[in-house]
Amino acid sequence: MTITDFHPTAPARSIRTFHPRRGRMSPRQTGALQRLWPRYGLTVPKVPGTPVEPDVLFPRRAPLVLEIGSGMGDATVAMASADPDRDYLAVEVHTPGIANLLDLVEQQSLSNVRVAEGDALDLVSGLPADSLDAVHIFFPDPWPKSRHHKRRIIQPGHVALLRSRLAAGGTLHCATDWAEYAEAMRRTLDADPGLVNPHDGFAPRPAHRPVTRFERRALAAGRPVADLVYRRC
Ligand SMILES: C[S@@+](CC[C@H](N)C(=O)[O-])C[C@H]1O[C@@H](n2cnc3c(N)ncnc32)[C@H](O)[C@@H]1O
C-alpha cells in the first residue's frame, strides 16, 4: 500500500451509501489538494479487501481512529488536535471536503491525520482485524425513503464489518439528526452480538465531539441530535 497520486475512485459497489455529487473547489482547496495529497492522502484500493496496512500511513504506532464520511473535515481536525496521542484516518468520497481537510491539517500543523479517498466500506474491508481504536460516523446520509434504507451505512452487515476491525474495548460512535434513523441505528447496534452499549439507550452528547456546521444547521432547523456510543466486547 503506497500513498499515490489523487485519482477519484470509480465506485465498485452497486449499492452505495453516498450520493455521487459534484462540487466546486475554491482555489485554496485546489492548491491544498495538489500540494498535500502526496503527503497525507491514500487512495482506497479499487478491489475491496485489498490489504491496507495502517503502519505505512503514520510514522509511529498509536491507537487509530477511523472517521467515515468526514465531510469538510472540521470534526476531524478538532478531535485530532485535541487528541495528539491517537492517529486519525478520515475517509470521504467528496473531493472538495478532502481538499478542505488537507488545508486544515496544514494550517494546524497536524501530524496525526491522514485522508483516504474512496468508499469507506472498501477501505475497512482491507484493514486488519482489531486494528481500530474507534470508528466515528457523524451525520451519515440518512436515506429517508424506505426504498433507500439499503443504502444506509448503519445496517447489520456493515456494522459486523466495522466491529470486526475494532480492537476489544474500541468504540463505535455515531451521531445523527434524523430521529427515525437514530432509532433504526439503535436497534441495529443493540442487535450486534459483539457490541455492548455502556449507556442506557442513546449516549449523552460527548464533549469531545465538536459541533460542526452540519450539526448547527440541524439544530437551527429544530432537529435534535442523537449520539450512539457502543463498545466492542
Ligand atoms: C451528511 S454528510 C456528513 C459529513 C460530516 N460527517 C459532518 O458531520 O459534517 C455524510 C458524508 O459521508 C460521506 N460518505 C457517505 N458514505 C460514504 C462512504 N461509503 N465512504 C466514504 N464517505 C462516505 C458523504 O460523501 C458525505 O460527505
The ligand as an SDF file (V2000), in Angstrom:
LIG
                    3D

 27 29  0  0  0  0  0  0  0  0999 V2000
  -24.2180   14.1080    5.5920 C   0  0  0  0  0  0  0  0  0  0  0  0
  -22.5230   14.1770    5.3360 S   0  0  0  0  0  0  0  0  0  0  0  0
  -21.8230   14.4880    6.9450 C   0  0  0  0  0  0  0  0  0  0  0  0
  -20.4090   14.9680    6.8750 C   0  0  0  0  0  0  0  0  0  0  0  0
  -19.6930   15.1750    8.2200 C   0  0  0  0  0  0  0  0  0  0  0  0
  -19.5500   13.9300    8.9470 N   0  0  0  0  0  0  0  0  0  0  0  0
  -20.3420   16.2210    9.0800 C   0  0  0  0  0  0  0  0  0  0  0  0
  -20.8000   15.9020   10.1750 O   0  0  0  0  0  0  0  0  0  0  0  0
  -20.4030   17.3850    8.6510 O   0  0  0  0  0  0  0  0  0  0  0  0
  -22.1390   12.4600    5.0580 C   0  0  0  0  0  0  0  0  0  0  0  0
  -20.8000   12.2800    4.3680 C   0  0  0  0  0  0  0  0  0  0  0  0
  -20.4780   10.9110    4.3050 O   0  0  0  0  0  0  0  0  0  0  0  0
  -19.8350   10.6480    3.0710 C   0  0  0  0  0  0  0  0  0  0  0  0
  -19.9820    9.2110    2.8080 N   0  0  0  0  0  0  0  0  0  0  0  0
  -21.1250    8.5060    2.7780 C   0  0  0  0  0  0  0  0  0  0  0  0
  -20.8760    7.2070    2.5450 N   0  0  0  0  0  0  0  0  0  0  0  0
  -19.5180    7.0950    2.4180 C   0  0  0  0  0  0  0  0  0  0  0  0
  -18.6580    6.0100    2.1540 C   0  0  0  0  0  0  0  0  0  0  0  0
  -19.1260    4.7610    1.9640 N   0  0  0  0  0  0  0  0  0  0  0  0
  -17.3410    6.2480    2.0710 N   0  0  0  0  0  0  0  0  0  0  0  0
  -16.8410    7.4930    2.2480 C   0  0  0  0  0  0  0  0  0  0  0  0
  -17.6220    8.5730    2.5100 N   0  0  0  0  0  0  0  0  0  0  0  0
  -18.9470    8.3760    2.5830 C   0  0  0  0  0  0  0  0  0  0  0  0
  -20.5540   11.5390    2.0810 C   0  0  0  0  0  0  0  0  0  0  0  0
  -19.7800   11.8250    0.9500 O   0  0  0  0  0  0  0  0  0  0  0  0
  -20.7940   12.7900    2.9370 C   0  0  0  0  0  0  0  0  0  0  0  0
  -19.7720   13.7350    2.7920 O   0  0  0  0  0  0  0  0  0  0  0  0
  1  2  1  0
  2  3  1  0
  2 10  1  0
  3  4  1  0
  4  5  1  0
  5  6  1  0
  5  7  1  0
  7  8  2  0
  7  9  1  0
 10 11  1  0
 11 12  1  0
 11 26  1  0
 12 13  1  0
 13 14  1  0
 13 24  1  0
 14 15  1  0
 14 23  1  0
 15 16  2  0
 16 17  1  0
 17 18  1  0
 17 23  2  0
 18 19  1  0
 18 20  2  0
 20 21  1  0
 21 22  2  0
 22 23  1  0
 24 25  1  0
 24 26  1  0
 26 27  1  0
M  CHG  2   2   1   9  -1
M  END
$$$$
